[in-house]
Amino acid sequence: MSQPISLKDAERKVFRTATNDGLWDMFLGCFFIMFSVAPLLSARLGDFWSSAVFLPVWGLLYLAIRQIRKRVILPRVGYVIFGETRRAALGRLSFLMLVVNLLALVLGILAALNYRSIPGQLTSMAFGLMLLLGFSFAAYVLNLPRLYLYGLLAGLSPLVGEWLFSRGLTTHHGFPVTFGAVAGVMILIGLGLFVQLLRSYPAPENGLPGRQA
């Protein structure tokens, strides 16, 4: 006889199912591609425009993900409205992400103003620490263990890139190599999750979500 599960456990299971479609993993991977490609464009476009040029791309990707979730994912897994506790946790996560982004912006401005006086390893450590803490908090709040892996990989990328750069093994402080690898891992994991969800939850019949036994 199966053991009954609590409402909290049931909500956690539903939330994990709703976030295991892999779409946001692929979106994160595409976002981290910016860190690998933007340095290659900075010589021609400048530091600001080499990153700003990606904004329309993120907008199109976001709209594409919303449409895929609406037309492909929701018919399979259904629509979920979470309770106050889950919404409050997501609110705290959104606030933290805002703080992390503001700190990253301040760090970038300080590094640009004092580029020659600030050691590259110090900037890399600060940037990597912010990425690690941001992903770790997100993993804890959302109960998604793979975000710890993303945080570890992203947090180590600036340091590994600086190490490769200092030995003349790569250019642009190693960002094209290290962040390109991180982006590849995220996209592959997201693609795997997306394919797994499509196999586990076939297209609904008569408008009702279904799942293979």
C-alpha beads as a LAMMPS data file, in Angstrom:
LAMMPS data file: protein, C-alpha beads

213 atoms
212 bonds

1 atom types
1 bond types

-500.0 500.0 xlo xhi
-500.0 500.0 ylo yhi
-500.0 500.0 zlo zhi

Masses

1 110.0

Atoms # bond

1 1 1 0.000 0.000 0.000
2 1 1 1.504 3.345 -1.032
3 1 1 2.187 5.951 1.631
4 1 1 0.162 9.193 1.395
5 1 1 2.194 12.293 0.630
6 1 1 1.742 15.702 2.202
7 1 1 0.444 18.704 0.301
8 1 1 3.891 20.295 0.550
9 1 1 5.577 17.242 -0.982
10 1 1 2.942 17.082 -3.690
11 1 1 3.447 20.748 -4.552
12 1 1 7.223 20.242 -4.630
13 1 1 6.807 17.308 -7.005
14 1 1 4.477 19.259 -9.279
15 1 1 6.822 22.257 -9.265
16 1 1 9.784 20.097 -10.192
17 1 1 7.801 18.554 -13.035
18 1 1 6.782 22.008 -14.244
19 1 1 10.397 23.235 -14.234
20 1 1 11.971 20.099 -15.686
21 1 1 11.069 20.848 -19.283
22 1 1 14.640 21.991 -20.000
23 1 1 13.570 25.211 -21.739
24 1 1 15.020 27.546 -19.138
25 1 1 18.210 25.464 -19.023
26 1 1 18.611 26.071 -22.740
27 1 1 17.797 29.755 -22.245
28 1 1 20.491 29.997 -19.558
29 1 1 22.917 28.267 -21.897
30 1 1 22.153 30.768 -24.642
31 1 1 22.623 33.586 -22.133
32 1 1 26.067 32.297 -21.167
33 1 1 27.015 32.158 -24.832
34 1 1 27.056 35.954 -24.561
35 1 1 30.009 35.732 -22.148
36 1 1 31.923 33.661 -24.685
37 1 1 31.032 35.647 -27.824
38 1 1 30.860 39.248 -26.527
39 1 1 34.629 39.483 -25.824
40 1 1 35.284 38.544 -29.446
41 1 1 33.050 41.424 -30.583
42 1 1 34.376 44.063 -28.177
43 1 1 37.263 45.127 -30.421
44 1 1 34.832 46.095 -33.190
45 1 1 31.677 47.105 -31.277
46 1 1 33.077 48.233 -27.930
47 1 1 32.427 46.736 -24.495
48 1 1 28.888 48.099 -24.201
49 1 1 27.500 47.255 -27.639
50 1 1 29.179 43.861 -27.744
51 1 1 26.788 42.863 -24.933
52 1 1 23.820 45.105 -25.795
53 1 1 23.580 43.596 -29.268
54 1 1 22.309 40.404 -27.631
55 1 1 19.260 42.055 -26.031
56 1 1 16.981 41.513 -29.064
57 1 1 18.139 37.898 -29.169
58 1 1 17.152 37.348 -25.518
59 1 1 13.778 38.939 -26.207
60 1 1 13.109 36.632 -29.142
61 1 1 14.279 33.582 -27.181
62 1 1 12.046 34.516 -24.251
63 1 1 9.016 34.864 -26.521
64 1 1 9.878 31.555 -28.212
65 1 1 10.072 29.791 -24.837
66 1 1 6.727 31.244 -23.781
67 1 1 5.138 29.951 -26.982
68 1 1 6.698 26.485 -26.652
69 1 1 5.507 26.232 -23.045
70 1 1 2.017 27.343 -24.070
71 1 1 1.650 25.134 -27.152
72 1 1 3.809 22.106 -26.292
73 1 1 4.414 21.841 -22.534
74 1 1 1.171 23.019 -20.907
75 1 1 -1.079 20.685 -22.969
76 1 1 1.038 17.795 -21.667
77 1 1 1.555 18.656 -17.974
78 1 1 -1.299 21.098 -17.391
79 1 1 -1.409 24.525 -15.781
80 1 1 -0.308 24.881 -12.143
81 1 1 -1.116 27.630 -9.635
82 1 1 1.225 27.452 -6.636
83 1 1 0.529 28.438 -3.059
84 1 1 1.644 31.477 -1.094
85 1 1 4.785 29.801 0.235
86 1 1 6.062 28.898 -3.230
87 1 1 5.210 32.340 -4.638
88 1 1 6.973 34.015 -1.708
89 1 1 10.080 31.897 -2.350
90 1 1 10.039 32.870 -6.017
91 1 1 9.708 36.511 -4.974
92 1 1 12.788 36.248 -2.755
93 1 1 14.660 34.594 -5.607
94 1 1 13.700 37.393 -7.998
95 1 1 14.904 39.990 -5.488
96 1 1 18.219 38.185 -5.022
97 1 1 18.731 37.936 -8.779
98 1 1 18.165 41.697 -8.994
99 1 1 20.772 42.293 -6.278
100 1 1 23.263 39.966 -7.970
101 1 1 22.784 41.713 -11.301
102 1 1 23.257 45.135 -9.698
103 1 1 26.438 43.939 -7.988
104 1 1 27.695 42.551 -11.285
105 1 1 26.954 45.911 -12.934
106 1 1 28.841 47.792 -10.203
107 1 1 31.740 45.364 -10.475
108 1 1 31.842 45.829 -14.230
109 1 1 31.858 49.633 -13.910
110 1 1 34.626 49.571 -11.285
111 1 1 36.660 47.162 -13.381
112 1 1 36.252 49.403 -16.436
113 1 1 37.288 52.535 -14.531
114 1 1 40.258 50.882 -12.836
115 1 1 40.993 48.192 -15.374
116 1 1 44.779 48.386 -15.157
117 1 1 44.957 48.749 -11.372
118 1 1 42.686 45.804 -10.461
119 1 1 44.305 42.352 -10.779
120 1 1 42.506 40.099 -13.217
121 1 1 42.391 37.256 -10.687
122 1 1 40.601 39.464 -8.136
123 1 1 37.934 40.446 -10.658
124 1 1 37.557 36.817 -11.723
125 1 1 37.156 35.665 -8.115
126 1 1 34.482 38.280 -7.391
127 1 1 32.591 37.496 -10.592
128 1 1 32.808 33.742 -10.023
129 1 1 31.673 34.073 -6.397
130 1 1 28.582 36.048 -7.421
131 1 1 27.672 33.409 -10.001
132 1 1 28.193 30.588 -7.503
133 1 1 26.116 32.241 -4.772
134 1 1 23.334 33.215 -7.168
135 1 1 22.956 29.737 -8.627
136 1 1 23.280 28.075 -5.201
137 1 1 20.513 30.194 -3.707
138 1 1 18.322 29.517 -6.740
139 1 1 18.983 25.782 -6.394
140 1 1 17.995 25.898 -2.714
141 1 1 14.834 27.959 -3.202
142 1 1 13.642 26.067 -6.271
143 1 1 14.832 22.657 -5.025
144 1 1 16.595 22.007 -8.338
145 1 1 19.921 20.263 -7.594
146 1 1 21.270 20.715 -11.130
147 1 1 21.509 24.453 -10.471
148 1 1 24.287 23.686 -7.973
149 1 1 26.215 22.123 -10.861
150 1 1 25.577 25.167 -13.029
151 1 1 26.739 27.432 -10.221
152 1 1 29.930 25.452 -9.718
153 1 1 30.753 25.433 -13.420
154 1 1 29.887 29.110 -13.899
155 1 1 31.699 30.138 -10.713
156 1 1 34.909 28.377 -11.758
157 1 1 34.796 29.663 -15.337
158 1 1 36.351 33.123 -14.691
159 1 1 39.178 31.625 -12.615
160 1 1 39.927 28.829 -15.082
161 1 1 39.731 31.311 -17.941
162 1 1 42.168 33.665 -16.206
163 1 1 44.531 30.752 -15.595
164 1 1 44.429 29.759 -19.270
165 1 1 44.887 33.389 -20.325
166 1 1 47.886 33.923 -18.023
167 1 1 49.621 30.972 -19.693
168 1 1 48.885 32.146 -23.197
169 1 1 46.568 29.229 -23.931
170 1 1 43.576 31.385 -24.865
171 1 1 42.548 34.980 -25.496
172 1 1 40.066 37.370 -23.852
173 1 1 40.776 36.034 -20.357
174 1 1 39.560 32.596 -21.396
175 1 1 35.894 33.593 -21.522
176 1 1 35.248 32.221 -25.043
177 1 1 36.487 28.789 -23.947
178 1 1 35.227 28.427 -20.381
179 1 1 31.830 30.082 -20.709
180 1 1 31.340 28.415 -24.081
181 1 1 31.817 25.052 -22.369
182 1 1 29.380 25.997 -19.572
183 1 1 26.805 27.105 -22.132
184 1 1 27.199 23.818 -23.981
185 1 1 26.582 21.805 -20.792
186 1 1 23.428 23.781 -19.970
187 1 1 22.028 23.486 -23.477
188 1 1 22.699 19.741 -23.665
189 1 1 21.103 19.103 -20.257
190 1 1 18.119 21.262 -21.196
191 1 1 17.709 19.483 -24.517
192 1 1 17.848 16.116 -22.758
193 1 1 15.187 17.176 -20.249
194 1 1 12.974 18.508 -23.028
195 1 1 13.182 15.282 -25.028
196 1 1 12.560 13.222 -21.872
197 1 1 9.438 15.234 -21.056
198 1 1 8.069 14.801 -24.583
199 1 1 8.573 11.033 -24.280
200 1 1 7.086 10.794 -20.781
201 1 1 4.107 13.045 -21.503
202 1 1 2.719 12.325 -24.978
203 1 1 0.551 14.754 -26.858
204 1 1 -2.866 14.862 -25.119
205 1 1 -5.947 13.280 -26.602
206 1 1 -9.271 15.142 -26.439
207 1 1 -7.505 18.079 -24.793
208 1 1 -6.553 16.112 -21.657
209 1 1 -2.912 15.826 -20.522
210 1 1 -1.611 12.291 -20.496
211 1 1 1.392 10.323 -19.376
212 1 1 2.802 7.013 -20.466
213 1 1 2.671 4.249 -17.910

Bonds

1 1 1 2
2 1 2 3
3 1 3 4
4 1 4 5
5 1 5 6
6 1 6 7
7 1 7 8
8 1 8 9
9 1 9 10
10 1 10 11
11 1 11 12
12 1 12 13
13 1 13 14
14 1 14 15
15 1 15 16
16 1 16 17
17 1 17 18
18 1 18 19
19 1 19 20
20 1 20 21
21 1 21 22
22 1 22 23
23 1 23 24
24 1 24 25
25 1 25 26
26 1 26 27
27 1 27 28
28 1 28 29
29 1 29 30
30 1 30 31
31 1 31 32
32 1 32 33
33 1 33 34
34 1 34 35
35 1 35 36
36 1 36 37
37 1 37 38
38 1 38 39
39 1 39 40
40 1 40 41
41 1 41 42
42 1 42 43
43 1 43 44
44 1 44 45
45 1 45 46
46 1 46 47
47 1 47 48
48 1 48 49
49 1 49 50
50 1 50 51
51 1 51 52
52 1 52 53
53 1 53 54
54 1 54 55
55 1 55 56
56 1 56 57
57 1 57 58
58 1 58 59
59 1 59 60
60 1 60 61
61 1 61 62
62 1 62 63
63 1 63 64
64 1 64 65
65 1 65 66
66 1 66 67
67 1 67 68
68 1 68 69
69 1 69 70
70 1 70 71
71 1 71 72
72 1 72 73
73 1 73 74
74 1 74 75
75 1 75 76
76 1 76 77
77 1 77 78
78 1 78 79
79 1 79 80
80 1 80 81
81 1 81 82
82 1 82 83
83 1 83 84
84 1 84 85
85 1 85 86
86 1 86 87
87 1 87 88
88 1 88 89
89 1 89 90
90 1 90 91
91 1 91 92
92 1 92 93
93 1 93 94
94 1 94 95
95 1 95 96
96 1 96 97
97 1 97 98
98 1 98 99
99 1 99 100
100 1 100 101
101 1 101 102
102 1 102 103
103 1 103 104
104 1 104 105
105 1 105 106
106 1 106 107
107 1 107 108
108 1 108 109
109 1 109 110
110 1 110 111
111 1 111 112
112 1 112 113
113 1 113 114
114 1 114 115
115 1 115 116
116 1 116 117
117 1 117 118
118 1 118 119
119 1 119 120
120 1 120 121
121 1 121 122
122 1 122 123
123 1 123 124
124 1 124 125
125 1 125 126
126 1 126 127
127 1 127 128
128 1 128 129
129 1 129 130
130 1 130 131
131 1 131 132
132 1 132 133
133 1 133 134
134 1 134 135
135 1 135 136
136 1 136 137
137 1 137 138
138 1 138 139
139 1 139 140
140 1 140 141
141 1 141 142
142 1 142 143
143 1 143 144
144 1 144 145
145 1 145 146
146 1 146 147
147 1 147 148
148 1 148 149
149 1 149 150
150 1 150 151
151 1 151 152
152 1 152 153
153 1 153 154
154 1 154 155
155 1 155 156
156 1 156 157
157 1 157 158
158 1 158 159
159 1 159 160
160 1 160 161
161 1 161 162
162 1 162 163
163 1 163 164
164 1 164 165
165 1 165 166
166 1 166 167
167 1 167 168
168 1 168 169
169 1 169 170
170 1 170 171
171 1 171 172
172 1 172 173
173 1 173 174
174 1 174 175
175 1 175 176
176 1 176 177
177 1 177 178
178 1 178 179
179 1 179 180
180 1 180 181
181 1 181 182
182 1 182 183
183 1 183 184
184 1 184 185
185 1 185 186
186 1 186 187
187 1 187 188
188 1 188 189
189 1 189 190
190 1 190 191
191 1 191 192
192 1 192 193
193 1 193 194
194 1 194 195
195 1 195 196
196 1 196 197
197 1 197 198
198 1 198 199
199 1 199 200
200 1 200 201
201 1 201 202
202 1 202 203
203 1 203 204
204 1 204 205
205 1 205 206
206 1 206 207
207 1 207 208
208 1 208 209
209 1 209 210
210 1 210 211
211 1 211 212
212 1 212 213
